[in-house]
Amino acid sequence: PREIEAFFKEAGWTRLNDPSGHAVFFNYAFGVMAIDAEKRNCYLNEGGLQPFDVILCEPDESLERYLDIFPV
């Protein structure tokens, strides 16, 4: 899990506080969210971390509020 978080942070993603406990990251530059960035969906080899089943999406307003993506 630490390698996954470090990978996303180094690539410009911010970890969101998901109340349900899932690993969710947001890229503010592109307005894209990465959901389910868990160990079962990432492969680590000599080339580094390879996410392969992480869901990418643009959050709607209700999801933005739920995850507090743009705090007031």
DRENSETOR-964127 format. One line per 10 residues: number of its first residue (from 1); for each residue x negated, y, z of N, C-alpha, C, O. Coordinates in Angstrom, 1 decimal. Layout:
BEGIN
NUM) X Y Z X Y Z X Y Z X Y Z ~ ...;
//
This chain:
BEGIN
1) -0.8 -1.2 0.0 0.0 0.0 0.0 -0.8 1.3 0.0 -0.5 2.3 -0.6 ~ -2.0 1.3 0.7 -2.8 2.5 0.7 -3.4 2.7 -0.7 -3.5 3.9 -1.1 ~ -3.8 1.7 -1.4 -4.3 1.8 -2.7 -3.3 2.4 -3.7 -3.6 3.2 -4.6 ~ -2.1 1.9 -3.5 -1.0 2.4 -4.4 -0.8 3.9 -4.1 -0.7 4.7 -5.1 ~ -0.7 4.3 -2.9 -0.5 5.7 -2.5 -1.6 6.5 -3.0 -1.4 7.6 -3.6 ~ -2.9 6.1 -2.9 -4.0 6.8 -3.3 -4.0 7.0 -4.8 -4.3 8.0 -5.4 ~ -3.6 5.9 -5.5 -3.6 5.9 -7.0 -2.6 7.0 -7.5 -2.9 7.9 -8.3 ~ -1.4 7.0 -6.9 -0.4 8.0 -7.3 -0.8 9.5 -6.9 -0.7 10.4 -7.7 ~ -1.4 9.6 -5.7 -1.8 11.0 -5.3 -2.9 11.5 -6.2 -2.9 12.7 -6.6 ~ -3.9 10.7 -6.5 -5.0 11.1 -7.4 -4.5 11.4 -8.8 -5.1 12.2 -9.5;
11) -3.3 10.9 -9.2 -2.8 11.1 -10.5 -1.8 12.3 -10.5 -1.1 12.6 -11.5 ~ -1.7 13.0 -9.4 -0.8 14.2 -9.3 0.6 14.0 -8.8 1.4 14.8 -8.9 ~ 0.9 12.8 -8.2 2.2 12.5 -7.6 2.2 12.8 -6.1 1.2 12.8 -5.5 ~ 3.4 13.1 -5.6 3.6 13.4 -4.2 4.5 12.3 -3.7 5.6 12.1 -4.2 ~ 4.1 11.8 -2.5 5.0 10.8 -1.9 6.2 11.5 -1.3 6.0 12.4 -0.6 ~ 7.4 10.9 -1.5 8.6 11.5 -0.9 9.0 10.7 0.3 8.7 9.5 0.4 ~ 9.7 11.4 1.2 10.2 10.7 2.4 11.5 10.1 2.1 12.6 10.8 2.1 ~ 11.6 8.8 1.7 12.8 8.1 1.4 13.3 7.5 2.7 12.7 6.7 3.3 ~ 14.5 8.0 3.1 15.1 7.5 4.4 15.3 6.0 4.4 15.4 5.3 5.4 ~ 15.4 5.4 3.2 15.6 3.9 3.1 14.3 3.1 3.2 14.3 1.9 3.3;
21) 13.2 3.9 3.1 11.9 3.2 3.3 11.1 2.8 2.1 10.1 2.2 2.2 ~ 11.7 3.0 0.9 11.1 2.6 -0.3 9.9 3.6 -0.7 9.9 4.7 -0.3 ~ 8.9 3.1 -1.4 7.8 3.9 -1.9 8.3 4.7 -3.1 8.4 4.1 -4.2 ~ 8.5 5.9 -2.9 9.0 6.8 -4.0 8.0 8.0 -4.1 7.6 8.6 -3.1 ~ 7.6 8.3 -5.4 6.7 9.4 -5.6 7.4 10.3 -6.7 8.2 9.9 -7.5 ~ 7.0 11.6 -6.6 7.5 12.6 -7.5 6.4 13.4 -8.1 5.5 13.8 -7.5 ~ 6.5 13.6 -9.4 5.5 14.4 -10.2 6.2 15.7 -10.5 7.0 15.8 -11.4 ~ 5.8 16.8 -9.7 6.4 18.1 -9.9 6.1 18.7 -11.3 6.9 19.4 -11.8 ~ 5.0 18.4 -11.8 4.6 18.9 -13.1 5.6 18.4 -14.2 5.9 19.2 -15.2 ~ 6.0 17.2 -14.1 6.8 16.6 -15.2 8.3 16.4 -14.8 9.1 16.1 -15.6;
31) 8.6 16.6 -13.5 10.0 16.4 -13.0 10.4 15.0 -13.0 11.6 14.7 -13.2 ~ 9.5 14.1 -12.8 9.7 12.6 -12.9 9.5 12.0 -11.6 8.5 12.3 -10.9 ~ 10.3 11.0 -11.3 10.2 10.3 -10.0 9.8 8.8 -10.4 10.3 8.2 -11.3 ~ 8.9 8.2 -9.5 8.5 6.8 -9.6 9.1 6.1 -8.4 8.8 6.4 -7.3 ~ 10.0 5.2 -8.7 10.7 4.4 -7.7 10.2 3.0 -7.6 9.9 2.4 -8.7 ~ 10.2 2.4 -6.4 9.8 1.0 -6.2 8.3 0.8 -6.5 7.9 -0.3 -7.1 ~ 7.5 1.7 -6.1 6.0 1.6 -6.3 5.5 0.7 -5.2 4.7 1.2 -4.3 ~ 5.9 -0.5 -5.2 5.5 -1.5 -4.1 4.4 -2.4 -4.6 4.2 -2.5 -5.8 ~ 3.8 -3.2 -3.7 2.8 -4.1 -4.0 3.2 -5.1 -5.1 2.4 -5.5 -5.9 ~ 4.5 -5.6 -5.0 4.9 -6.6 -5.9 5.1 -6.1 -7.3 5.2 -6.8 -8.3;
41) 5.0 -4.7 -7.5 5.1 -4.1 -8.8 3.9 -3.5 -9.3 3.9 -2.7 -10.3 ~ 2.8 -3.8 -8.7 1.5 -3.2 -9.1 0.4 -4.3 -9.0 0.4 -5.2 -8.2 ~ -0.5 -4.3 -10.0 -1.6 -5.2 -10.1 -2.9 -4.5 -9.9 -3.2 -3.5 -10.6 ~ -3.7 -5.0 -9.0 -5.0 -4.4 -8.8 -6.1 -5.3 -9.4 -6.2 -6.5 -9.0 ~ -6.9 -4.8 -10.3 -8.0 -5.6 -10.9 -9.2 -4.7 -11.0 -9.2 -3.6 -10.4 ~ -10.3 -5.1 -11.6 -11.5 -4.4 -11.7 -11.3 -3.0 -12.4 -12.1 -2.1 -12.3 ~ -10.3 -2.9 -13.2 -10.0 -1.7 -13.9 -9.2 -0.7 -13.1 -9.0 0.4 -13.5 ~ -8.8 -1.1 -11.9 -8.0 -0.3 -11.0 -6.6 -0.8 -10.8 -6.3 -1.9 -11.2 ~ -5.8 0.1 -10.3 -4.4 -0.2 -10.1 -3.6 -0.1 -11.4 -3.7 0.9 -12.1 ~ -2.8 -1.1 -11.7 -1.9 -1.2 -12.9 -0.5 -1.3 -12.5 0.0 -2.5 -12.3;
51) 0.3 -0.2 -12.3 1.7 -0.4 -12.1 2.4 -1.0 -13.3 2.2 -0.5 -14.4 ~ 3.3 -2.0 -13.1 3.9 -2.6 -14.2 5.5 -2.7 -14.1 6.1 -3.0 -15.1 ~ 6.0 -2.5 -13.0 7.5 -2.6 -12.9 8.0 -1.4 -12.0 9.0 -1.6 -11.3 ~ 7.4 -0.3 -12.1 7.8 0.9 -11.3 8.8 1.6 -12.2 8.6 1.8 -13.4 ~ 9.9 2.0 -11.6 11.0 2.7 -12.3 10.7 4.2 -12.4 10.5 4.8 -11.4 ~ 10.7 4.7 -13.6 10.6 6.2 -13.8 11.9 6.8 -14.1 12.6 6.2 -15.0 ~ 12.2 7.9 -13.5 13.5 8.6 -13.8 13.4 10.1 -13.5 12.6 10.5 -12.7 ~ 14.4 10.8 -14.0 14.6 12.2 -13.6 15.7 12.2 -12.6 16.8 11.8 -13.0 ~ 15.5 12.7 -11.4 16.5 12.7 -10.4 17.6 13.7 -10.7 17.4 14.8 -11.2 ~ 18.9 13.3 -10.4 20.0 14.2 -10.5 20.1 15.1 -9.2 19.3 14.8 -8.3;
61) 21.0 16.0 -9.1 21.0 16.9 -8.0 21.3 16.2 -6.6 20.7 16.5 -5.6 ~ 22.1 15.1 -6.6 22.4 14.4 -5.4 21.2 13.7 -4.9 20.9 13.7 -3.7 ~ 20.4 13.1 -5.8 19.2 12.4 -5.4 18.1 13.4 -5.0 17.3 13.2 -4.0 ~ 18.1 14.6 -5.6 17.1 15.7 -5.2 17.4 16.1 -3.7 16.5 16.2 -2.9 ~ 18.7 16.2 -3.4 19.1 16.6 -2.0 18.8 15.4 -1.0 18.2 15.7 0.0 ~ 19.1 14.2 -1.4 18.9 13.1 -0.6 17.4 12.9 -0.2 17.1 12.6 1.0 ~ 16.6 13.1 -1.2 15.1 12.9 -1.0 14.4 14.2 -0.6 13.2 14.2 -0.4 ~ 15.2 15.3 -0.6 14.6 16.6 -0.2 13.4 16.9 -1.1 12.4 17.4 -0.6 ~ 13.6 16.8 -2.4 12.5 17.0 -3.4 12.1 18.4 -3.4 10.9 18.8 -3.5 ~ 13.1 19.3 -3.4 12.8 20.8 -3.4 13.3 21.4 -2.1 14.4 22.0 -2.1;
71) 12.6 21.3 -1.0 13.0 21.8 0.3 13.3 23.4 0.2 12.6 24.1 -0.5 ~ 14.3 23.8 0.9 14.6 25.2 0.9 13.8 26.0 1.9 14.0 27.2 2.0;
//
